Amino acid sequence: MSSDSRVNLSRRAVLAVSIGLLGTLAGCQVKPLYGEASGTRKLMASIAFSPATDRVGQEVRNQLIFLAAGGQGEPAHPDYIVNLVVHSESTDVLINNSTDRATAGRVTVSADYTLKKASDGSVMRIAHRQAVALVDFPTQEFAKLRAVRDAENRGARELAELISADLASILAR
């Protein structure tokens, strides 16, 4: 095979692959999750959230309300209802052998939630999400309590972001 025919063959191969790749990419569509044209923002603003039973659950709920409605609060007549059950757990990770005290830990904030239509109560989504926040434990007891509380708040915010994105993807369908 001559050098010119190899060059022509490789050019044809590159051209065929390029055309195939362009054809594949032409079928792809990218649209913003919270785009105004899709109406996701309006659907998110029509969600009501169940009352919380503890402080961390209230943090998650407040953040979800803010994310869903853009700071406008819950709707008076919701189209969708989210039943939310939040759990928080603090775990020691690094233990100092000489003092037998933990110097670092992690706080896991998890939630089980159900998205239902308010009109007929039909379930649209049942899911479980969790977020982890790392924490350093100071030697003072009050500072340790405050560090755990701050980690719970960080975990609650992150968990709310995950749940909000999940709800938006379900409602955008």
C-alpha positions as CSV (number, residue, x, y, z in Angstrom):
1,M,0.0,0.0,0.0
2,S,1.4,3.4,-0.9
3,S,1.9,6.3,1.4
4,D,-0.8,8.3,-0.4
5,S,-3.4,5.6,-0.1
6,R,-2.7,5.3,3.7
7,V,-3.1,9.0,4.1
8,N,-6.4,8.9,2.2
9,L,-7.6,5.9,4.2
10,S,-6.8,7.7,7.5
11,R,-8.5,10.9,6.4
12,R,-11.6,8.9,5.5
13,A,-11.6,7.2,8.8
14,V,-11.2,10.5,10.7
15,L,-14.0,12.0,8.5
16,A,-16.3,9.0,9.2
17,V,-15.7,9.2,12.9
18,S,-16.2,13.0,13.0
19,I,-19.5,12.7,11.1
20,G,-20.7,9.9,13.5
21,L,-19.7,12.0,16.5
22,L,-21.4,15.1,15.2
23,G,-24.6,13.0,14.5
24,T,-24.5,11.7,18.1
25,L,-24.0,15.1,19.6
26,A,-26.8,16.6,17.5
27,G,-29.3,14.4,19.3
28,C,-28.2,15.6,22.7
29,Q,-30.1,18.5,24.4
30,V,-28.9,20.4,27.4
31,K,-31.3,22.6,29.2
32,P,-31.1,24.3,32.6
33,L,-32.7,22.4,35.5
34,Y,-34.4,25.6,36.9
35,G,-35.1,27.1,33.5
36,E,-38.0,29.4,33.1
37,A,-39.1,27.8,29.9
38,S,-39.5,24.4,31.5
39,G,-41.6,25.9,34.4
40,T,-39.6,24.1,37.0
41,R,-39.2,27.2,39.2
42,K,-43.0,27.6,39.3
43,L,-43.5,23.9,40.1
44,M,-40.9,24.0,42.9
45,A,-42.7,27.0,44.4
46,S,-45.9,25.0,44.7
47,I,-44.4,22.5,47.2
48,A,-45.3,22.3,50.9
49,F,-43.1,20.5,53.4
50,S,-44.2,18.6,56.5
51,P,-43.5,20.0,59.9
52,A,-40.1,19.0,61.5
53,T,-39.8,17.1,64.8
54,D,-36.4,18.4,65.9
55,R,-33.9,21.2,65.4
56,V,-31.9,19.6,62.6
57,G,-35.1,18.7,60.7
58,Q,-36.3,22.3,61.1
59,E,-32.9,23.5,59.6
60,V,-33.4,21.1,56.6
61,R,-37.1,22.2,56.2
62,N,-36.3,25.9,56.3
63,Q,-33.5,25.6,53.7
64,L,-35.8,23.5,51.5
65,I,-38.6,26.1,51.7
66,F,-36.1,28.9,50.8
67,L,-34.6,26.9,47.9
68,A,-38.0,25.8,46.5
69,A,-39.8,29.1,46.6
70,G,-36.8,31.4,46.2
71,G,-37.3,33.0,49.6
72,Q,-41.0,33.6,49.3
73,G,-42.2,31.0,51.8
74,E,-44.5,28.1,51.5
75,P,-47.6,28.3,49.2
76,A,-51.1,28.7,50.6
77,H,-52.5,26.1,48.3
78,P,-49.7,23.6,47.4
79,D,-49.8,21.3,44.4
80,Y,-47.3,18.9,46.0
81,I,-46.5,17.8,49.5
82,V,-43.2,16.5,50.8
83,N,-43.2,14.4,53.9
84,L,-39.8,14.7,55.4
85,V,-38.2,12.6,58.2
86,V,-34.7,13.8,59.2
87,H,-32.1,12.0,61.4
88,S,-28.8,13.3,62.6
89,E,-25.9,11.3,64.1
90,S,-22.5,12.4,65.4
91,T,-19.6,9.9,65.3
92,D,-16.1,10.1,66.7
93,V,-13.5,9.5,64.1
94,L,-10.0,10.2,65.6
95,I,-9.3,9.3,69.2
96,N,-6.3,10.5,71.1
97,N,-4.9,7.4,72.8
98,S,-3.2,9.3,75.7
99,T,-6.4,11.2,76.7
100,D,-9.0,8.8,75.3
101,R,-10.9,11.7,73.8
102,A,-12.0,12.2,70.3
103,T,-10.3,15.1,68.4
104,A,-12.4,14.8,65.2
105,G,-15.7,13.4,64.1
106,R,-18.3,13.5,61.5
107,V,-22.0,14.4,61.6
108,T,-24.3,12.5,59.2
109,V,-27.6,14.2,58.4
110,S,-30.0,11.9,56.5
111,A,-33.6,12.2,55.4
112,D,-36.3,9.9,54.1
113,Y,-38.8,11.8,52.1
114,T,-41.9,11.2,50.0
115,L,-43.2,13.6,47.2
116,K,-46.9,13.4,46.7
117,K,-49.5,15.2,44.6
118,A,-51.8,17.2,46.9
119,S,-54.8,16.7,44.7
120,D,-55.0,12.9,44.9
121,G,-52.2,11.9,47.2
122,S,-50.4,9.8,44.6
123,V,-46.8,9.2,45.4
124,M,-44.4,10.6,42.8
125,R,-41.1,9.8,44.6
126,I,-39.8,8.0,47.7
127,A,-36.1,8.5,48.4
128,H,-33.3,8.6,51.0
129,R,-30.5,11.2,50.9
130,Q,-27.7,12.0,53.3
131,A,-24.9,14.5,53.8
132,V,-21.8,14.3,55.9
133,A,-20.1,17.2,57.7
134,L,-16.7,16.8,59.3
135,V,-16.0,18.4,62.7
136,D,-13.0,19.1,64.9
137,F,-13.7,18.6,68.6
138,P,-12.1,21.2,70.9
139,T,-11.2,20.3,74.5
140,Q,-13.8,22.6,76.0
141,E,-17.2,21.0,76.3
142,F,-19.3,24.0,75.3
143,A,-17.1,24.6,72.2
144,K,-17.5,20.9,71.3
145,L,-21.3,21.2,71.5
146,R,-21.2,24.3,69.4
147,A,-18.9,22.6,66.8
148,V,-21.3,19.7,66.5
149,R,-24.2,22.1,66.1
150,D,-22.4,24.0,63.4
151,A,-21.6,20.7,61.6
152,E,-25.3,19.7,61.8
153,N,-26.2,23.1,60.3
154,R,-23.7,22.5,57.4
155,G,-25.0,19.0,56.9
156,A,-28.6,20.3,56.9
157,R,-27.8,22.9,54.2
158,E,-26.0,20.3,52.0
159,L,-28.8,17.8,52.5
160,A,-31.4,20.4,51.5
161,E,-29.5,21.2,48.3
162,L,-29.5,17.5,47.4
163,I,-33.2,17.0,48.1
164,S,-34.0,20.3,46.2
165,A,-32.1,19.1,43.1
166,D,-33.8,15.7,43.3
167,L,-37.3,17.3,43.6
168,A,-36.6,19.7,40.7
169,S,-35.5,16.8,38.4
170,I,-38.7,14.8,39.3
171,L,-41.0,17.8,38.6
172,A,-39.2,18.8,35.4
173,R,-40.1,15.5,33.8
